[in-house]
Amino acid sequence: MSLSKIVLSLDLGGTRRLQVLENNEVFIKDLASKKCAFFTPPRWKRFVRLINDIEEQIQLSLVGKPINYAMHIGGTWHVLVNNKFPTVDILCWYEDSKAELKPTRIGIALTYPNWDKLKNAIIDVENEIPAMLAISSCWPDSQVDHMFCDECSSFHKVEDVTDVKAAEAAEKLTIDIGSCDDAVDFTQRQNMLRTHPFFFR
């Protein structure tokens, strides 16, 4: 998070504001409570792409359908909609001692009127700052890059990365075997894979 200049500030109702900084970072803030949700540009893009899904969950909740929607939007941040409260929660999550992900109180809860204003504000942001349309979501080149990306996998573990590397090596091995000039029969290929570290444990 940097201390960039605010280039756009939009009212979301009450003391809630959406603020866009000159580096395209976005904040949704409550000026009274100081609670806020922070979006890197790729995180904001992913969040905007989920607007229709979130709206669908809200509509289902309003007619009494059981809803427990939680979607990762980047870093440790998730968006939640459920039947307990008439809000859209944008919260940081953490990993507990059992390696289960759980929400914290860091973030902001938007009432449905705030949410309606936010949907309009998103359109205003794109109209006022066309560069926001050019931002893309985070797309790592490989599974390993994905595991090391703090935006995509903020809770990755060393052993997870090792497993992914082993899987990629095993995949490369099958490609190498299949592409060599000499014919390799199925039994030979199977024996080679069995001795690969990914499969041999």
N, C-alpha and C positions, 0 to 999 in steps of 0.2 A: 504494500500500500504506500503510495507516494502522496506528497502534499502538493498536488497539482491544482491549478485554478479551476473553479467551477464555471463551466461554460453554459450550462442549462440547469434550471431548477424549476420543477413542476409540482403543483399542489396535488396531493392525493387525498385530501380531506382531513379535517382536524389539524393536528400538528405533524402530519406525515408529509414528507417531501421525497421526490425522486430527483437526484442530482447526478449530472454527468460531468466528469472532469475532462480537462483538455487532452489527457492521455487515453480517453475512452473508457476509463473505469467508471463504474456506476455504483451509487449508494441509494438505498431506500432507508430513510431515517425518520425517527420520531424525534422532533426537536425538543420535546418536553422530557421524555424519559431517557434520551440519548441512545436508545436501542437502534440497531441498524443491521442491514444485510449488505454485504460487500460483494461486488461482481467484477472479476477481471473481464476483459473484453470477450474471450472465448466462453467464459461462464455465462455472461449476459446473453450471448448468442444462443447457447444451449437452453437457457431459461426461456427466452422468447419463443424458441421452437416448441416448447412444451405448453404454451399458453392454451391452445385448444384442448389438449389432454386434461389440463388442470380445470378448465372451465367445464368440461364434461363431468369430471368428478364432483364439482360443486353442484351442478344441476341434479346429479343422482342423489347427492346428500340432501338436497332441498326437498326431494320427494320421498325421503325416508329410507333410501337404499343404504345398506351397510357399506361404508367406505373406509378404507385404511390405505390411502395412497401415499407412497413415499418414493421420490425419485431423486437420484443423484444429479446435481447440476454442475459439479466441479469442485475440486479441492475437498474440503470437509463439509461442504454445504449441500443440503438437501431441501426439497420443497415437500410439504406434507399437507394433506387434506384428509380429515376424518370426521366421524359423526359426533365426536365429543364436544367440539367447539365450532361455531360458524366462522372459521377463519382459514386463511391460507398462511401457513407457517413456513418461513424461510429461515432455517436453523443450521448451525454447525452441529456436526455429530462427532462422537468419539468412540473409540474401541475399548470395551471393558476387559476385565481380566479373563473372560471366557472367549475373547475375540469376537464378541457380538457388537454390532454397531447400534448406538443409541443416541437420541437427540439430546443436546444440551439446551440451556436457556439463552445461549448467545445467538442473536438474530432478531427477527421481528415477526409479529403476527399481524396480518392484514385482515381487517373486517371485510365482509363482502362489498360494502360501499367503497372502501379503499381499493379493493381488487378491481371493481368496475372502473374507477378513475385510473388505475394503473394500466389497464388495457388501452385506454385512450391515450395515456401518456406515452406508451410505447410507440404509437403511431406518430405522436408529436416529435419524439426523439428522432425517429427515422426521417421525418420531414425536415427538421431543423438541422440535423447533423447527418448528412448523407453518407459520411465515412462509416457510420455505424452499420450500414447495410453491407459494407465490404468485409466486415469482420467474419472470420470463420471459426467454427468450433475447433477444439483441439483434436487433431488426428495424427497420433504417433505412427511412425513408419512400420513398426513391428510390435509383437507382443512384449518383448523385453523393454522397448522404449515406452510402451504403455504402462508397464509395471513400475518404471522409474519416474514416470511423469507425475508430479505432485498434483496437477490439475485432474488427471484421469484416475490415479490410484494413490490417494494420499495415505492409505493404510497398508501398503504393500510390505511384505516380509522378504527377507533374504532367501528363505527356502522356497517361496513362491517363484521368485525370479529364477532360481536354480532349476526348478521344475520346468519352467517355460523355456529356458535355454536348452535343457535336455530334450524337450519335445521338438524344438526347432532343429536341433542336431539330428534327431531321429528322422524327421521329415526330409532333411537334406540328404541323409544317408539313403533313404528309399529313392529319392530323385536321382542321386548319383548312380545307384545300382541300376535303375531303370534306363538311364541314358548312356550307359557304357556300350561299347561296340560288341563286346563278347556277350553272348546270351547267358543269362543267369536264371536257372530254373527256380520254381517257387520254393522248394525245400531249402535250397541254398540261401535264398533271400530271407526266409523265415529264421534260419539258424543265425544269420548275421544280425538280425534285429533282436533276437533273444539275448545276445551277448552285449548289446548296446546298454550303456549305463542307465538310460531312462527306463528300460524294461527289466534290467537285471538288478533286483533289490534284495 
